[in-house]
C-alpha cells in the first residue's frame, strides 16, 4: 500500500471514506500485509477515522442548532414558576 495511492481525505465523501476504512480494517484483520504495509494502512485508517469522527461531530452540531431553532421557548403562562 503505497502512500501515493491514497486519495486525500478532504476530497472524499463520507461514504467513500467509510468504504476505504472498512477495506483497511478487513485487510489488517486478514494478516496478509508485511509489517511496513500494515503500519501504513493503520496510519491511513487512523487518518480516515479522525476525519469521519470530525464530520459526524460537525453534523451533530448542525442538527443540534436546527433542533434548537424548532423548539419554542415556553411562555410565562406555560412555564411553571412555583417552587417545589
PyMOL commands that place a pseudoatom at each C-alpha (Angstrom):
pseudoatom trace, name=CA, resn=UNK, resi=1, chain=A, elem=C, hetatm=0, pos=[0.000, 0.000, 0.000]
pseudoatom trace, name=CA, resn=UNK, resi=2, chain=A, elem=C, hetatm=0, pos=[1.868, 2.999, -1.224]
pseudoatom trace, name=CA, resn=UNK, resi=3, chain=A, elem=C, hetatm=0, pos=[1.027, 6.393, 0.207]
pseudoatom trace, name=CA, resn=UNK, resi=4, chain=A, elem=C, hetatm=0, pos=[0.708, 7.765, -3.335]
pseudoatom trace, name=CA, resn=UNK, resi=5, chain=A, elem=C, hetatm=0, pos=[-2.391, 5.641, -3.967]
pseudoatom trace, name=CA, resn=UNK, resi=6, chain=A, elem=C, hetatm=0, pos=[-4.297, 7.286, -1.131]
pseudoatom trace, name=CA, resn=UNK, resi=7, chain=A, elem=C, hetatm=0, pos=[-6.868, 9.889, -2.128]
pseudoatom trace, name=CA, resn=UNK, resi=8, chain=A, elem=C, hetatm=0, pos=[-6.807, 12.975, 0.119]
pseudoatom trace, name=CA, resn=UNK, resi=9, chain=A, elem=C, hetatm=0, pos=[-9.452, 12.504, 2.817]
pseudoatom trace, name=CA, resn=UNK, resi=10, chain=A, elem=C, hetatm=0, pos=[-10.759, 16.046, 2.349]
pseudoatom trace, name=CA, resn=UNK, resi=11, chain=A, elem=C, hetatm=0, pos=[-11.824, 15.231, -1.214]
pseudoatom trace, name=CA, resn=UNK, resi=12, chain=A, elem=C, hetatm=0, pos=[-13.673, 12.037, -0.269]
pseudoatom trace, name=CA, resn=UNK, resi=13, chain=A, elem=C, hetatm=0, pos=[-17.338, 11.751, 0.556]
pseudoatom trace, name=CA, resn=UNK, resi=14, chain=A, elem=C, hetatm=0, pos=[-18.306, 10.305, 3.913]
pseudoatom trace, name=CA, resn=UNK, resi=15, chain=A, elem=C, hetatm=0, pos=[-19.392, 7.078, 2.224]
pseudoatom trace, name=CA, resn=UNK, resi=16, chain=A, elem=C, hetatm=0, pos=[-16.110, 6.767, 0.303]
pseudoatom trace, name=CA, resn=UNK, resi=17, chain=A, elem=C, hetatm=0, pos=[-14.068, 7.291, 3.460]
pseudoatom trace, name=CA, resn=UNK, resi=18, chain=A, elem=C, hetatm=0, pos=[-16.148, 4.706, 5.326]
pseudoatom trace, name=CA, resn=UNK, resi=19, chain=A, elem=C, hetatm=0, pos=[-15.694, 2.202, 2.497]
pseudoatom trace, name=CA, resn=UNK, resi=20, chain=A, elem=C, hetatm=0, pos=[-11.928, 2.699, 2.470]
pseudoatom trace, name=CA, resn=UNK, resi=21, chain=A, elem=C, hetatm=0, pos=[-11.774, 2.362, 6.252]
pseudoatom trace, name=CA, resn=UNK, resi=22, chain=A, elem=C, hetatm=0, pos=[-13.775, -0.858, 6.040]
pseudoatom trace, name=CA, resn=UNK, resi=23, chain=A, elem=C, hetatm=0, pos=[-11.397, -2.202, 3.394]
pseudoatom trace, name=CA, resn=UNK, resi=24, chain=A, elem=C, hetatm=0, pos=[-8.374, -1.297, 5.503]
pseudoatom trace, name=CA, resn=UNK, resi=25, chain=A, elem=C, hetatm=0, pos=[-9.865, -2.997, 8.550]
pseudoatom trace, name=CA, resn=UNK, resi=26, chain=A, elem=C, hetatm=0, pos=[-10.575, -6.165, 6.563]
pseudoatom trace, name=CA, resn=UNK, resi=27, chain=A, elem=C, hetatm=0, pos=[-7.067, -6.185, 5.124]
pseudoatom trace, name=CA, resn=UNK, resi=28, chain=A, elem=C, hetatm=0, pos=[-5.455, -5.682, 8.517]
pseudoatom trace, name=CA, resn=UNK, resi=29, chain=A, elem=C, hetatm=0, pos=[-7.603, -8.428, 10.038]
pseudoatom trace, name=CA, resn=UNK, resi=30, chain=A, elem=C, hetatm=0, pos=[-6.586, -10.821, 7.249]
pseudoatom trace, name=CA, resn=UNK, resi=31, chain=A, elem=C, hetatm=0, pos=[-2.954, -10.555, 8.390]
pseudoatom trace, name=CA, resn=UNK, resi=32, chain=A, elem=C, hetatm=0, pos=[-1.692, -10.660, 4.787]
pseudoatom trace, name=CA, resn=UNK, resi=33, chain=A, elem=C, hetatm=0, pos=[0.381, -7.454, 4.742]
pseudoatom trace, name=CA, resn=UNK, resi=34, chain=A, elem=C, hetatm=0, pos=[4.017, -7.019, 5.578]
pseudoatom trace, name=CA, resn=UNK, resi=35, chain=A, elem=C, hetatm=0, pos=[4.730, -5.084, 8.762]
pseudoatom trace, name=CA, resn=UNK, resi=36, chain=A, elem=C, hetatm=0, pos=[5.572, -1.827, 6.950]
pseudoatom trace, name=CA, resn=UNK, resi=37, chain=A, elem=C, hetatm=0, pos=[2.441, -2.017, 4.821]
pseudoatom trace, name=CA, resn=UNK, resi=38, chain=A, elem=C, hetatm=0, pos=[0.364, -2.812, 7.888]
pseudoatom trace, name=CA, resn=UNK, resi=39, chain=A, elem=C, hetatm=0, pos=[1.695, 0.291, 9.629]
pseudoatom trace, name=CA, resn=UNK, resi=40, chain=A, elem=C, hetatm=0, pos=[0.911, 2.485, 6.600]
pseudoatom trace, name=CA, resn=UNK, resi=41, chain=A, elem=C, hetatm=0, pos=[-2.579, 1.014, 6.378]
pseudoatom trace, name=CA, resn=UNK, resi=42, chain=A, elem=C, hetatm=0, pos=[-3.101, 1.544, 10.109]
pseudoatom trace, name=CA, resn=UNK, resi=43, chain=A, elem=C, hetatm=0, pos=[-1.955, 5.172, 9.845]
pseudoatom trace, name=CA, resn=UNK, resi=44, chain=A, elem=C, hetatm=0, pos=[-4.347, 5.717, 6.947]
pseudoatom trace, name=CA, resn=UNK, resi=45, chain=A, elem=C, hetatm=0, pos=[-7.135, 4.115, 8.952]
pseudoatom trace, name=CA, resn=UNK, resi=46, chain=A, elem=C, hetatm=0, pos=[-6.479, 6.482, 11.849]
pseudoatom trace, name=CA, resn=UNK, resi=47, chain=A, elem=C, hetatm=0, pos=[-6.488, 9.435, 9.433]
pseudoatom trace, name=CA, resn=UNK, resi=48, chain=A, elem=C, hetatm=0, pos=[-9.814, 8.306, 7.980]
pseudoatom trace, name=CA, resn=UNK, resi=49, chain=A, elem=C, hetatm=0, pos=[-11.312, 7.669, 11.406]
pseudoatom trace, name=CA, resn=UNK, resi=50, chain=A, elem=C, hetatm=0, pos=[-10.349, 11.134, 12.665]
pseudoatom trace, name=CA, resn=UNK, resi=51, chain=A, elem=C, hetatm=0, pos=[-11.849, 12.761, 9.585]
pseudoatom trace, name=CA, resn=UNK, resi=52, chain=A, elem=C, hetatm=0, pos=[-15.054, 10.725, 9.852]
pseudoatom trace, name=CA, resn=UNK, resi=53, chain=A, elem=C, hetatm=0, pos=[-15.463, 11.496, 13.550]
pseudoatom trace, name=CA, resn=UNK, resi=54, chain=A, elem=C, hetatm=0, pos=[-14.923, 15.186, 12.810]
pseudoatom trace, name=CA, resn=UNK, resi=55, chain=A, elem=C, hetatm=0, pos=[-17.573, 15.133, 10.101]
pseudoatom trace, name=CA, resn=UNK, resi=56, chain=A, elem=C, hetatm=0, pos=[-20.008, 13.342, 12.411]
pseudoatom trace, name=CA, resn=UNK, resi=57, chain=A, elem=C, hetatm=0, pos=[-19.378, 15.885, 15.169]
pseudoatom trace, name=CA, resn=UNK, resi=58, chain=A, elem=C, hetatm=0, pos=[-19.964, 18.743, 12.714]
pseudoatom trace, name=CA, resn=UNK, resi=59, chain=A, elem=C, hetatm=0, pos=[-23.189, 17.142, 11.509]
pseudoatom trace, name=CA, resn=UNK, resi=60, chain=A, elem=C, hetatm=0, pos=[-24.358, 16.602, 15.094]
pseudoatom trace, name=CA, resn=UNK, resi=61, chain=A, elem=C, hetatm=0, pos=[-23.714, 20.260, 15.931]
pseudoatom trace, name=CA, resn=UNK, resi=62, chain=A, elem=C, hetatm=0, pos=[-25.722, 21.351, 12.894]
pseudoatom trace, name=CA, resn=UNK, resi=63, chain=A, elem=C, hetatm=0, pos=[-28.593, 19.074, 13.886]
pseudoatom trace, name=CA, resn=UNK, resi=64, chain=A, elem=C, hetatm=0, pos=[-28.470, 20.413, 17.448]
pseudoatom trace, name=CA, resn=UNK, resi=65, chain=A, elem=C, hetatm=0, pos=[-28.634, 24.000, 16.164]
pseudoatom trace, name=CA, resn=UNK, resi=66, chain=A, elem=C, hetatm=0, pos=[-31.512, 23.187, 13.836]
pseudoatom trace, name=CA, resn=UNK, resi=67, chain=A, elem=C, hetatm=0, pos=[-33.394, 21.340, 16.564]
pseudoatom trace, name=CA, resn=UNK, resi=68, chain=A, elem=C, hetatm=0, pos=[-32.851, 24.274, 18.893]
pseudoatom trace, name=CA, resn=UNK, resi=69, chain=A, elem=C, hetatm=0, pos=[-34.438, 26.549, 16.319]
pseudoatom trace, name=CA, resn=UNK, resi=70, chain=A, elem=C, hetatm=0, pos=[-37.522, 24.320, 16.247]
pseudoatom trace, name=CA, resn=UNK, resi=71, chain=A, elem=C, hetatm=0, pos=[-38.049, 24.292, 19.995]
pseudoatom trace, name=CA, resn=UNK, resi=72, chain=A, elem=C, hetatm=0, pos=[-40.182, 27.187, 21.125]
pseudoatom trace, name=CA, resn=UNK, resi=73, chain=A, elem=C, hetatm=0, pos=[-39.447, 28.909, 24.393]
pseudoatom trace, name=CA, resn=UNK, resi=74, chain=A, elem=C, hetatm=0, pos=[-42.312, 28.389, 26.829]
pseudoatom trace, name=CA, resn=UNK, resi=75, chain=A, elem=C, hetatm=0, pos=[-44.397, 31.470, 27.548]
pseudoatom trace, name=CA, resn=UNK, resi=76, chain=A, elem=C, hetatm=0, pos=[-44.597, 32.829, 31.078]
pseudoatom trace, name=CA, resn=UNK, resi=77, chain=A, elem=C, hetatm=0, pos=[-48.062, 31.323, 31.388]
pseudoatom trace, name=CA, resn=UNK, resi=78, chain=A, elem=C, hetatm=0, pos=[-46.826, 27.877, 30.361]
pseudoatom trace, name=CA, resn=UNK, resi=79, chain=A, elem=C, hetatm=0, pos=[-43.657, 28.000, 32.465]
pseudoatom trace, name=CA, resn=UNK, resi=80, chain=A, elem=C, hetatm=0, pos=[-44.050, 26.514, 35.927]
pseudoatom trace, name=CA, resn=UNK, resi=81, chain=A, elem=C, hetatm=0, pos=[-42.736, 29.219, 38.248]
pseudoatom trace, name=CA, resn=UNK, resi=82, chain=A, elem=C, hetatm=0, pos=[-43.753, 27.559, 41.514]
pseudoatom trace, name=CA, resn=UNK, resi=83, chain=A, elem=C, hetatm=0, pos=[-41.116, 26.270, 43.838]
pseudoatom trace, name=CA, resn=UNK, resi=84, chain=A, elem=C, hetatm=0, pos=[-41.338, 22.624, 44.829]
for i in range(1, 84): cmd.bond("trace and resi %d" % i, "trace and resi %d" % (i + 1))
show_as sticks, trace
zoom trace
